Amino acid sequence: MDPNLGRKKAERRLRGLRESLRAQLCAPGPGSSAASRRLLPWRRALRRVAAPPGTSISRFMNHRVPAHKRYQPTEYEHAANCATHALWIIPSILGSSNLYFLSDDDWETISAWIYGLGLCGLFVVSTVFHTISWKKSHLRMVEHCLHMFDRMVIYFFIAASYAPWLNLRELGPWASHMRWLVWIMASVGTIYVFFFHERYKLVELLCYVIMGFFPALVLLSMSLFTVEDLECLEKHKVNEKPCISCLLLQNKGP
């Protein structure tokens, strides 16, 4: 007997069952609310059989977990996490090197180093963690430590991303303290992850949001132009109005 014949019969039977369920669920009639309650088990059955085998979304994403538990990615999610993080390691290194070679003074060099290390560290740590979590999940302690480190490095990346603005622009008197306050915030976030990892996810999310937006308040007191910009504007003043070319070529010299 041909084994494909039995499979084709089963597929036809399953197709007929789907069509019958759809017809019953879509048929209007009196007492629709009561009928809907009676057909609730059929709706659940329809969700299970409506999609052909092997095409369920569960292959790509697992169900949500309680707040105090850690989400377990599928194989597809593991592969996507590794690929999307590893993809940016080399561009981050090249971009950071370009910033370093374009630096004109010590502060620019320091800012390039800080930002480059934060950016490259973010992608390297995340790639290593997702790779270990995917291929070496039996190393529970190593995976747990890398997961914590992956969360911690996000705080320092946020602080590093503010370094060029906080170090190279003219700040107001109160905003100048943000240069060191942002690193204290990153340290506090790191301590929180160390003691309360995966316990209060909403609080952890709020920490990331505050860390990301609070340093941006320095824009309210930040000077639009540096001292060199103002000198350039003063030198190229035409009829008491700044020259447009000077605005476009700031810090390029006269």
N, C-alpha and C positions, 0 to 999 in steps of 0.2 A: 504493500500500500504506500502511495506517495505521501511522505510526511508533510509536504506543502499543502496537500488537499485539506488535511485537518486544520491547519493554521488558517487557511482561507475561509473555512466554514466558521471558525471561531471569530474571525474578524467581521464576517457578515453578520453573525449573531450579535456581536458587540455594537456594530453600527445600527442594527435595528433597535437595540435597547436604547441607544442614545436618542434616536429619532422619536421613539415612543415617550421617553421621559420629557423631551422638549415639548412635544405636543400636549402632554398633560399639564406641564407647568405653564404653558403659554395660553391655554384655553381659558377664556373669561367665563364667569358664571356667578350666580348669587352666592352670598356668604363668602366673599373672597378672602376675608381675614381668617375665618375658620379654616377654609381650604388651604390657605397659605401655611397655617400652623400644621395641618395634617401632612402637607407635602414637604415640610422642612427636612425630614430624613431623606426624601428623594432628591432634594436640592444638594445635600451633602454628597449623596451617591453620585449625582451628576458631575460634581466637581472632580470626583475621583476618576470617572470613566470618560469624561468629555474629551480629554487630551489623550492622544495616542501614547503608548508606552515609550519612555525615553525622552519625552519632550516636556516633562513637568518642570516648573520653575524651581522646584526643590533641588534640582541638580545644580543650580547656580547660586542659590541663596537659602540658608537655613532659616528656621523660624526665630522670632525674637525670644530673648531669654529674659528672666527676671532681672531687676536692677542690681541685685547683689551677685549675679553670676556673670561669667565672661562668655561672650559670643564665640561660637566655634565656626570658623569659616569652612566653606566647602572647598573641594579641590580646585575648582575654577577660581574662587576668590583668592585662594593662596597663590595660584599662578599669576593672577592679575596684580595682587599686591607686590609680589616680587618683581614683576616686569616693570610696573609703573614707577617703582622707587629706584630700581637699578638703572633704568633708562636715563635718569638725570644725574648720575654720579659724574660721568665724564664731562658733560656740559657745565656742571657746577665747578669742577676743578679748572676747566679752561676759562670760564668767566671770572673766577676769583683770581687766577693768574693774570688775566688781562687788567683787572682793577689794580693789582699790585704794581704792574709795570707802568701803568698810567699815573701812578701817584707822584705828586710833585713835592710833598713835604712829609714830615714825620706823622702828622695827624692823619693825613690821607692814607699813609702806609699802614698805620695802626688800625684805622677803620676798615681798610681792605682786608687785613688779616682777620679781624674779628668777624666781619660779615662772611668772608670766605670759609672760615672754620665752622661757623654756625650752619651755613648752607650745606657744605659737604658733609658735615657730621650728621645732619638730619637724614639725608638720603642713605648714607652708609649704614648708620645704626638701624634704620627702618628696614633696609634690605637684608641685613644680617638677621634681624629678629624674625622677619617673615619667612626667610629661608629655613631657619632652625625650627620655627613653629610648623612648617610644612613637612620637612624631610626628617627632622630629628625630634619629633614631638615627644618621644619617650624620655628625653632629657628634661624632666619637669623643672628642676631647679634652675638649669641654664635658661630655659625658655621663660620662666617667671622673672628672672633677673633682667633678661633682655627686654621683656615687655615693660618692666618698670623703667628701664633706661630709655626705651623708645618714647615713653610718655614724658620723661624728664627733659629729654633733649629738645622737645617742642618749646618749652619755656625759654631755654637758652637761645634757640633760633629766633624767637620773637624779640628777645633782648638784642641779639646781634643784628637783626634787621633794622632796628632803630639806631644803631651805632653811627652810621654815616650822617644821619640827620642831626643827632644830638651832639656829635663831635665837630662837625664841619660848618654848622650854621650859627648865626648870631642868635642867642636865646635871651629871653627876658630874665630878670633877677630871680624869680621863683622857679622858672622852668629849667634853669641851669642845674638844679638839684636832680632833675630826672636822669642825668647821665649816670649817676650811681644808684638812684632809686630803682631803676628798671632792673638792675642786677640783683638787688635785694628781693624784688618781687619774683624773679626767676628762682632764687634760692628758696624762698618760702614755698613756691609751687613744687619744687623738688622735694622738700621735706614732707609736704602733704602727700605726694605720691608714695614716698617711702613708707609712711605710716598708715595710709588709708587707700592703698591701691585697690581699685575695682570695688570699693565699698559704697561710696556715695558719688554716683556718676553725674548727677545733676550739679553737685557742688564742684566737681572737677571741671565740668563744662563751663560753669560760671567763672572759675579761675582762669581758664583760657580766654574767655571773652573779655574779662577785666584786664588781663595782661595784654591783650591785643589792642584795646581801645584807649585805656587810660593814658599811656605815654603820648598818644596823639594829641592830648590837650595842650601840649607845648606849642602847637601851631597857632594857638590863640595869642601867644606872646612872642612868637618867633619873628625876627626881622625878615622882611621879604628879600632884602639885599644884604650882602656882607659889607664890611668896611671898604674892601677893594672895589666892590660894585658901586658904592656911593661915590668914591673918588673918581671912578671912571665916568659916572654920570655927570659929575661936576665939571670934569675936564672937557667933555664933549657937549656941553650945554649949548643949545642954539635957541636964541630968542627966549631964554628962560624956560625952555622945554627940553627934556632929555632927548638925545639923539636915538632914533629907533634902532640903528645899527649897534649902538652900545648895549641896548636891551637884549638884542639877539646874540651878541658876542661877549657875554659876561665873562670876566676872569680870563679873557684871551689877550689882555694887554692892549695898549693904544695902537 
